[in-house]
Amino acid sequence: MEKDELLLFEDFLNAFSKKNGKGLGEKTKQGILILAKFIETTSPGQALESLQKLHNPYLKERNYPLATYALWIYLKSKGYEDKQIKELATFKKRNLSAITDEEKLAASVLSKKEILYLGDNIKNQRDNLIVRLLYDTGARVSELANARIKDIDIDTGEMQVMGKGRKPRTVYFQKATIEKLKTYLGENEITNPNSLIFAIKPITIWYNLKKYGQELLDRDLHPHMFRHSRLQHMADEGVDSFAIKSYAGHSDIGTTQIYIKNSKFQRKLAFTKAGDIWKEK
């Protein structure tokens, strides 16, 4: 998209309202504007065939919800109707910050084998450490991106994060991650207590994980999946809902209960308590 066109689109984004009357969040607008640079400038009133030829390369290369949403809103800014846009691309909303049913949870949880495979095969030192910390701590990507040197205690493997509603909590990371963190901080000479651990934006972490997911696991990957995976693995090991709620910083126990309901521990417990009819026979 040309520079002048991008400025006009930014104005449209700032004024854009969703069906509920609310505007777009700042992070969403930031992500859309980054993606908009890759969208071809489009004139109003083009035929579907022309639109497909123009935008199919973009949709094929960036086959994920936010990229499609960016194109969706851009075409709306050019006067195209929803019906026309749907013939070109279908956007499906996906909530990455909250789980609403077991089906969505299952799609967002990585197995322990997948977590370990990423840890063994992501060669970039910083990105490898980010993956380990996202999983160990169960932190949200914004919480990790905003963490500073003064927020960590390497000796005890503790990190203070600021959660939703400005609520602080303590999370922990494993011994192997401690060693990775020591090496990273030493080699990059990060010593100032007020320095960010990672001078990187959440959207960049999102893009990098997207790349690793395709390259290493052949599946979509995003930061919140490590949080879902950590909490689900806790539930699978029999950790109670109140302990998980405290660790995750959930405000509603109902959110935590979804992990408990979906846990292998609860299913195995139910199976065991039901008894073995073959043995009884």
N, C-alpha and C positions, 0 to 999 in steps of 0.2 A: 504494500500500500504506500502511495506517495505521501511525503511529509505533510503537505497541505491537507490532503484527505484525512490523514491520521489526526490532525488537530480538530477537524470538523467532527470526526467520529468521537473524539474525546469529549467534546461539548455535548454530543448526543447522549453518551454514556452517563454524564453527570446529571442530565435531565431525565434519564430513562426511569420509568416506574414499572414494577411488576404488577401482576393482576391484583395483588393484595394492597397495592398503592404505595408500597415501600420501594425505595431506590436500591441500587446495587451496593453491596458492601465494598469497602475500599480495597480489600485483598482481591475480590472478584474483578473489580475494575482494573486493578494493576495487572492481573493475569491476562485479561482480555486484551489490554493495550499491548502487552508483549507479543501476544499471538497475532494481533491485527497487522503487525509488520509483515507477516507472511501471507496475508490475504490479498488477492489481486484486486486492484481498484475496479469498481463495477459501476457501470452507468445504469440509470433507472430504465425500466421497461424492456429489458432484454428477454428473449425467449428462453424457455427452459433448456433447450438443447445448447444454447450459447452459454448459459450459466453453468451447466454441467461440464462443458469443455473447459471453462475458466477455473472452476473450483474443485473439480474431482481430484487433481493432484494434491491439493492442500488437504482434503478430507482423507485421502488414502494415506498420506504421510503422517497426519496427526489424527489418528482414529481414537479420540477420547473425548469425554463429555464437554470439558471446558473449551476445547478447540472448536467443536461443533457449535457450542453456545455462542462463541465469539462471532462466527460466521453468521449464525442465525440473527443476532442483534444487528450486525453490520448491514445485512440485507434489509432488515426492517427500517434501518436508518435511511436506506435508499428508496423506501416506499413500497417494497414488495410485501404482499399479504402473506399471512401465516400459511394459507393453503398452498401458495406457490412455493414457499420455502420448504414445506414438508415433502414436496415432490423431489427436491434436491437432497435434503438431509433431514434425518429425524433426530431431534435432540431429546434425550431421556434424562430427566433430572436424577442426580445421584447424591444422596446426603452422605458426606464423608465424615461428619463429626458426630453423628448419633445413629445408633442401630435401632431399627423399629420392628424388625422381625427376624426369625431364625434364618430365613433364606438369605437375607442380606449379610447377616453375621457370618454364615458359612463361606460366602464368597470373599469375605474380608479377612479371613484367618489363614495364616501361613502355618504349615506343619513345622515341627521342630527340625526336621530334615532340611526343609527349604531355608529356614533361618540359618542353620549351620553351613549350608552350601553357599549362601551369600557371604557369610563371614569368612569362608575359605577362599572365595573366588573374586571378590571385589578388591582389586589391587591398589586402587587409589587410597592412600593412607587416611585422608580426611573422611572420605565417603564411607570407608570401612568402619571407622570409629563412629560415625553418625548412625549407621545401621545398628551397631552394637548398643549404643546408648538409647536409641529409640526403643529397642526391644527391652533391654534391662530395666529401664526406668518407666516404660509405659507412658512417657511424656508425649504431649501434643507437639507437633512440629514447631509451632510458634513458641512454646515453652522452652524447647531446646535451643532454638535459634536466638532467643533472648538471654540465655544463661551466660553468666560472666564467671571469670576466674574466682572471684570472691564467693560465688555460690556453691563451689565444690570443695569437698574435703577428700583429697586423694587417699589419705591414710585410712579412712574408714569406708571409702567408696560411697559417699553420700552426696546428694545434690539437692539444693533448694530451688524449687521452681515456683513461678507465680502462675496460678491457674485461673480459670474463668472467675469473674467477679472479684479479681484481685485477691484471691485466696491462696496463700502460700502453703506448700506442703513439702515434705521430705521424701525423696525417692532414692533408690540405691542401684549400684551397678557392680557387676561381678569382678573377681580378682583378675581374670584375663583382660577385661575391659580397662581396669585400672592401669595395667602395664601398657596397654595400647595408648591410653590417655597420657601417661607420663612421657612416653616416647614422642608423641605428637607435640605436646607442649614444649618439650626440650628442644626438639629439632627446629621448631618454628619460633623459638625464643619468645613465647607468650608468657609474660610474668606479671604485667600490671594487673592488680586486683580488679580493676574496672574494665579490663579488656574483655570483649566477647570471646567465648571459647571458639566459636566458628564465625568468622566474618562473612556470613552467607545468608541470603534471604530465603524464607520458607519456600517461595516459588521455585528457586533454583534447586533446593533439595528435592522438591516434587518432580522437577524435570529429570534430574539425575537418576532418581529411583525408577522413574518410568523407563529410562534407557536400560538400567540394569535388569529390570523385570523382563523386558523383551529379550535381552541378550542372554541372560543366565537361566531364567525360569520359564520363558515363553508364556508369560502371563502379565496382566496389568499389575502394577505395583505402585502404591502411594504411601506416604508417611503414616497415615492413620492405621494402616494395616498392621504395623508393628505394635501399636497400642492394643488393638483388638486381639492380636495374637497373644501378647503377653498376658492380658487379663483372662483370655479363654484358657490358656495353659495353666494359669493359677487355679481356675475353677476345676480344670481336669485333674489337678493334683489334690483336690479336696479342700482348698482354701475357702473359708466361709465368706459369705457375701458382704458382711460388714467390714472384714479385713480388706477385701478387694475394693470396696467402696472408698475406704480411707486412702488406700494406695493410689487409686485412680483420680481421686478428687471429685467423684460424682456427687451432685447435689441431691439426686433422687435415687433411692435404693432400687426403684423399679428398673432403672437403666442397668444396674449391676445384676439384677436377677436374671436378665436375659442370658448372661454368660453361665450362670449357675444352672439354669434350665437346660442349656445346651451342652452341659459338661459330661464328659465320659465318666467322671467319678460318680455322678448321680445315677447314670444309667447302669453302671457296674454295681452300684449299691442296691438298686432296685432288683437287678438280676440275681444277686447273691441272696438277698433277703427272701426272694420268692422260693428258694430252695431248689434241690435237684431231685426231680421226680424219679429219675432213672436210678439214683442211688437209693432212694426210699423203697423202690420196688425190690 
